[in-house]
Amino acid sequence: MEILLHITVHSIPTIGATFSVLDKGNTKRMCIIGDNNGMRSVRDMARLNIVSAGTCDNLTRILSERYDLLVADGGAFAIHGDPENARNFDSDRVVIVHVEHLAHQFTTTFSLASSGKRYIVVDGDSTIYLSLMNQYLSIWLGEPFSQRWARTIMAEQEVRRCNKGDVIMVQEELSRGYVYLILTGYCDVVVFDGEDFQTIVSLQAGEITGEMAVVTGSMKRNASVVASSPVSVIVFSEEKFNELVQREGYRDRLIKRGGLRTSLRRLPQFWALISTVLEKVSGRADEVVVAPGDEYFMDEDSWFIFIDGSGHLADDVADVDDEFGCRPFSSANTGVLRAETECRLARFQQARFASLLSGTPQRNYLLRKFRVDRNDPAVDWLLGGVTIS
């Protein structure tokens, strides 16, 4: 390990340090800034010759470099750092010290150090996660994940462990070259609108996050991801992940499914599902769009759920219900939709969704419970006989 010390600016002589170590051919770097004034104050003191120009320039250089972990002074008092300085830091993870609470605008940008938290820069042998990764990626893709791609992705991955409250991804930040697969724990996807922040959805083990920036080519994060419990994640190379998506022809399918997943999560039939089950459901859905004035027949071969739009049945002036077709655990409800505005419907082919119900107990249970909550007389809690050979 290489340790480089640096002088900081404080009310008493203080230092910080950068720690570097070679891990699997890659250099991992952690910088602990140490007690230090805000950089605006340091530059003012340098102009007045209270602090040497060399010390100021060196601190500016250190804070502009990229680290795997940067521990920054954010005390925001006269002799401590300013969290605002950290907005321009280029490090993968920034942890703020010397403050008990972060200001509202920083809570989805930085992690706050507190007793008991652990920040791991170099982890142990991660090959034990290979089978778990294969299982989660197979669920995510909706088909067996190839061993060839598993070896390719695992060759350039690392496992990170995060504390509750740690910020994994930052809203509006350009991608840093990573895609994340959650191995253990829970995360919240949070959006900050300039005044307040809102939790859009909770993620858990088996979810991939950060992938849509690669798939869509935007390369910008549209939300922050914050650990709501201790979390372990596998970090993939964006380059290898993009190569997988492009070569295997997954791009269009993933964009379509990502949009459907967002829409389905808002529907009462699906909002209680855990993320991995919702991923399976999204992979079996199609979107039907009916233009204003057009008609569309909703038959018994599929289950249709309204996402948005307005219309009525061709033989009725009443507004349409939210479900049609072969409604699982209920009676069929067919008819011709006449769209007044553009209508979007999720469509599940009966055979494909039936196979999902039989293999996904949570989906089976929650859909039956949804029917009971709506006082549906057709629901039956009995699954039928079991053959014992």
C-alpha positions, 0 to 999 in steps of 0.5 A: 500500500502507498500512503501519500500525506498532504497538508490541510488548512485548519486552526491547528496543524493538520494533515490528510492522506491518500491510500492506494493499493493494487487489486486484481491489476487495478489501482484502488484509491481512498482519500481522507481529506482531514480537517480542512477549511472550505476551499473558498476560505483557503483561496482567500487566505492564499491571496492574503499570504496566510496560506502558501500558494503551494498548499492551496494548489495542492488541495485544489488538485487533490480534491479534483482527482477521482477516488474510489472513496473520498472522505470529505470534511463537511462541517460547514463551520468557520474552520471546517469544510463546506459540503457545497465544495463536494458537488464538483468532486469526481469521486465514485463515493463521497462520504461527509464527516464532521456534521450530524445532519446533511442539508436537504439538498445533499441527502441524495448526493452524498453519504453521511458518516456515522458510528458503525458504518463500513466503507469497503474499497477492496473486497474479498473473493467474489466468485461465490456470487457467480451462481447468484448473479446468474440466477438474477440475470436470468430472471432479469433477461427472461431466459438463461444467462449464458456462461460465456457472458457470465465469465466476461462480465465477472472478469471486470466486476467488483462487489461493494457493500454499502451502509444504510443511507449511502448514495449509490447513484446521483441524479443528473450525474453523468454515468461513471461507467458502472451498472449495479446488480443488487445482491442483498438489501434494499434501496430507494429510487429518489428524485429531487425536484429542487425543493423536495425529494420523492421516493419513486420505488423501492428496489431489492435483491435481484434488481439491476439499476443504472442500466437504462442510461446505457440501454437508451444511450442517455448516459445520465442518471434520471434519479438517485439510488439510496441504500435503505438498508445495508446493501451489497451490489455487484458493479459491472463495467458499462462497456461490457454490459453495453456489449452484451445488450448490443450483441445479443439484441436485447436493447429494444426489448429492454427499452420496451420492458422498462417503459412497461415496468414503470407503467405496471408498477402504478397499477393496483394489480401490481404495486405490491409486487416485489421487484423481481416478480414485477420484472417477470410480469413486465417480460410477459406483457405487451403494450397495445395503443389504440388511436382516438376514434379507433376500435379494438376487440378485447377477447378471452385469449388475453388479459387487458388492463388500462394504463391510461386514456379514455373510451367506452365500449362500442355497444355502451356509452359508459366508460370502460372498466380497468380490466377486460379479457380473460381476467385471472381468478375472475369471470371473462369480460370481453368487448370492443373498445372505442377510444375517445383519446389515445388509449394504452393497455397492457396485454398478457396472453392467457397461456403465458400469464397462466404459467407465471401464476403457477410458478410465482406464489406471490403473484398468485396470492396478491392477485387473488387478494386483489379480487377479494378486496374488490368483492369479486364473487368469482375468486377461488382460493383453492388451487385444485388437487395435487397429484402424488406419484 
